[in-house]
Amino acid sequence: MKISKRQLKKIIAEEKAKLVEMPMGERFAHGIFNGNYLYDILVDEVEDYIRTQGEPMLTRSETDKMREALMFALQNIIEDYS
């Protein structure tokens, strides 16, 4: 499943609203601060990509590109919501 930038912004806005309502101590227990939660969001996309490529693993180049894309997305989130 692909998510558009608009959908991602909406999801983030909804999650941010939930965080604002939480007591401060509970905020960092939220999924967006949990690596397993983020893994679960991304793993289906990675598996779909691997199936379409017909290779059992990602190449170094592919992992570098994925890292670049994740950092770009994170930087945009920081700029949009900080």
Stockholm file with secondary structure:
# STOCKHOLM 1.0

chainA/1-82         MKISKRQLKKIIAEEKAKLVEMPMGERFAHGIFNGNYLYDILVDEVEDYIRTQGEPMLTRSETDKMREALMFALQNIIEDYS
#=GR chainA/1-82 SS CCCCHHHHHHHHHHHHHHHHHSCHHHHTTSGGGCHHHHHHHHHHHHHHHHHHHTCSSCCHHHHHHHHHHHHHHHHHHHHHHC
#=GC SS_cons        CCCCHHHHHHHHHHHHHHHHHSCHHHHTTSGGGCHHHHHHHHHHHHHHHHHHHTCSSCCHHHHHHHHHHHHHHHHHHHHHHC
//
